[in-house]
């Protein structure tokens, strides 16, 4: 096992936790101004955020099963946050946003598994 793995793992796990906190904050904030605004921009932002949240665990956890669990937990997070958004003034619940979150998780999970198996030593 690489001697630098624990440091790298903790750094990536910290980035993942900060990323989750950022997504929760942005999702539950009353008014968000997107850097780029076009039709469907919010769906793209949802998709990209959840790709990121689902791919990161594969680089932060050495065991694939733990990384997979971390990525999969992003599905109920996306559903729950979208539901909670319906109670935030100025925001609304959207099934399409839930769908974008879920597709992002699936792609992130797929990319994470691919890169983990290809470039990193992992333990089942």
C-alpha positions as a Markdown table, in Angstrom:
| # | Residue | x | y | z |
|---|---|---|---|---|
| 1 | Unk | 0.0 | 0.0 | 0.0 |
| 2 | Unk | 1.3 | 3.5 | -0.9 |
| 3 | Unk | 2.5 | 5.4 | 2.2 |
| 4 | Unk | 0.8 | 8.6 | 0.9 |
| 5 | Unk | -2.6 | 7.0 | 0.6 |
| 6 | Unk | -3.9 | 8.0 | 4.1 |
| 7 | Unk | -3.0 | 11.7 | 3.5 |
| 8 | Unk | -4.5 | 11.6 | 0.0 |
| 9 | Unk | -7.6 | 9.8 | 1.2 |
| 10 | Unk | -8.2 | 12.3 | 4.0 |
| 11 | Unk | -7.7 | 15.2 | 1.6 |
| 12 | Unk | -10.2 | 13.8 | -0.9 |
| 13 | Unk | -12.7 | 12.9 | 1.8 |
| 14 | Unk | -12.5 | 16.5 | 3.1 |
| 15 | Unk | -13.1 | 17.9 | -0.4 |
| 16 | Unk | -16.1 | 15.6 | -0.7 |
| 17 | Unk | -17.6 | 16.7 | 2.6 |
| 18 | Unk | -17.0 | 20.4 | 1.7 |
| 19 | Unk | -18.6 | 19.7 | -1.7 |
| 20 | Unk | -21.7 | 18.1 | -0.1 |
| 21 | Unk | -22.0 | 21.0 | 2.3 |
| 22 | Unk | -21.8 | 23.5 | -0.6 |
| 23 | Unk | -24.5 | 21.6 | -2.6 |
| 24 | Unk | -26.7 | 21.5 | 0.5 |
| 25 | Unk | -26.2 | 25.3 | 1.1 |
| 26 | Unk | -26.8 | 26.2 | -2.6 |
| 27 | Unk | -29.8 | 24.0 | -2.8 |
| 28 | Unk | -31.5 | 25.4 | 0.3 |
| 29 | Unk | -30.6 | 29.0 | -0.3 |
| 30 | Unk | -33.6 | 31.2 | -1.2 |
| 31 | Unk | -32.1 | 32.9 | -4.3 |
| 32 | Unk | -29.3 | 31.6 | -6.4 |
| 33 | Unk | -27.8 | 33.5 | -9.4 |
| 34 | Unk | -26.2 | 31.1 | -11.8 |
| 35 | Unk | -22.9 | 32.3 | -13.5 |
| 36 | Unk | -24.4 | 31.3 | -16.9 |
| 37 | Unk | -28.1 | 31.5 | -17.5 |
| 38 | Unk | -29.7 | 29.7 | -20.4 |
| 39 | Unk | -32.7 | 27.4 | -20.8 |
| 40 | Unk | -32.1 | 24.3 | -18.7 |
| 41 | Unk | -29.0 | 25.8 | -17.0 |
| 42 | Unk | -30.2 | 24.6 | -13.6 |
| 43 | Unk | -30.5 | 21.0 | -14.9 |
| 44 | Unk | -26.9 | 21.2 | -16.1 |
| 45 | Unk | -25.8 | 22.5 | -12.7 |
| 46 | Unk | -27.7 | 19.7 | -10.9 |
| 47 | Unk | -26.2 | 17.1 | -13.2 |
| 48 | Unk | -22.6 | 18.3 | -12.9 |
| 49 | Unk | -22.9 | 18.7 | -9.1 |
| 50 | Unk | -24.0 | 15.2 | -8.6 |
| 51 | Unk | -21.5 | 13.7 | -11.1 |
| 52 | Unk | -18.9 | 15.4 | -8.9 |
| 53 | Unk | -20.4 | 14.2 | -5.6 |
| 54 | Unk | -20.6 | 10.6 | -6.9 |
| 55 | Unk | -17.2 | 10.3 | -8.4 |
| 56 | Unk | -15.2 | 11.8 | -5.5 |
| 57 | Unk | -15.7 | 8.8 | -3.1 |
| 58 | Unk | -13.9 | 6.5 | -5.5 |
| 59 | Unk | -10.7 | 8.5 | -4.9 |
| 60 | Unk | -11.3 | 9.1 | -1.2 |
| 61 | Unk | -11.9 | 5.5 | -0.1 |
| 62 | Unk | -9.6 | 2.7 | -0.9 |
| 63 | Unk | -12.3 | 0.0 | -0.8 |
| 64 | Unk | -14.6 | 0.0 | -3.7 |
| 65 | Unk | -17.6 | -1.1 | -1.7 |
| 66 | Unk | -17.2 | 1.9 | 0.6 |
| 67 | Unk | -16.8 | 4.2 | -2.3 |
| 68 | Unk | -19.8 | 2.7 | -4.0 |
| 69 | Unk | -21.9 | 3.3 | -0.8 |
| 70 | Unk | -20.7 | 6.9 | -0.6 |
| 71 | Unk | -21.7 | 7.5 | -4.2 |
| 72 | Unk | -25.0 | 5.8 | -3.9 |
| 73 | Unk | -25.9 | 7.8 | -0.8 |
| 74 | Unk | -26.0 | 10.8 | -3.1 |
| 75 | Unk | -29.2 | 9.5 | -4.6 |
| 76 | Unk | -31.3 | 10.0 | -1.5 |
| 77 | Unk | -29.5 | 13.2 | -0.8 |
| 78 | Unk | -30.5 | 14.6 | -4.2 |
| 79 | Unk | -34.1 | 13.5 | -3.7 |
| 80 | Unk | -34.3 | 14.8 | -0.1 |
| 81 | Unk | -32.8 | 18.2 | -0.9 |
| 82 | Unk | -35.0 | 18.6 | -3.9 |
| 83 | Unk | -38.0 | 17.8 | -1.8 |
| 84 | Unk | -36.8 | 20.2 | 1.0 |
| 85 | Unk | -36.3 | 22.9 | -1.7 |
| 86 | Unk | -40.1 | 23.1 | -2.0 |
| 87 | Unk | -40.2 | 24.7 | 1.5 |
| 88 | Unk | -37.6 | 27.4 | 0.8 |
| 89 | Unk | -39.1 | 30.8 | -0.2 |
| 90 | Unk | -38.4 | 31.6 | -3.8 |
| 91 | Unk | -37.5 | 28.0 | -4.7 |
| 92 | Unk | -39.6 | 25.1 | -5.8 |
| 93 | Unk | -39.7 | 21.3 | -6.0 |
| 94 | Unk | -38.8 | 19.8 | -9.4 |
| 95 | Unk | -39.0 | 16.2 | -10.5 |
| 96 | Unk | -36.8 | 17.2 | -13.5 |
| 97 | Unk | -34.1 | 18.4 | -11.1 |
| 98 | Unk | -34.3 | 15.1 | -9.2 |
| 99 | Unk | -33.9 | 13.3 | -12.5 |
| 100 | Unk | -30.8 | 15.4 | -13.4 |
| 101 | Unk | -29.4 | 14.6 | -9.9 |
| 102 | Unk | -30.0 | 10.9 | -10.4 |
| 103 | Unk | -28.5 | 10.8 | -13.9 |
| 104 | Unk | -25.5 | 12.7 | -12.5 |
| 105 | Unk | -25.0 | 10.1 | -9.7 |
| 106 | Unk | -25.2 | 7.3 | -12.2 |
| 107 | Unk | -22.6 | 8.8 | -14.5 |
| 108 | Unk | -20.4 | 9.8 | -11.6 |
| 109 | Unk | -20.6 | 6.3 | -10.2 |
| 110 | Unk | -19.7 | 4.8 | -13.6 |
| 111 | Unk | -16.8 | 7.1 | -14.1 |
| 112 | Unk | -15.6 | 6.6 | -10.5 |
| 113 | Unk | -15.6 | 2.8 | -10.9 |
| 114 | Unk | -13.9 | 3.0 | -14.2 |
| 115 | Unk | -11.1 | 5.3 | -13.1 |
| 116 | Unk | -10.7 | 3.4 | -9.8 |
| 117 | Unk | -10.3 | 0.1 | -11.5 |
| 118 | Unk | -8.1 | 1.4 | -14.2 |
| 119 | Unk | -5.7 | 3.7 | -12.3 |
| 120 | Unk | -5.9 | 3.0 | -8.6 |
| 121 | Unk | -5.2 | -0.1 | -6.5 |
| 122 | Unk | -8.4 | -1.0 | -4.7 |
| 123 | Unk | -9.5 | -3.6 | -2.2 |
| 124 | Unk | -12.9 | -5.1 | -2.5 |
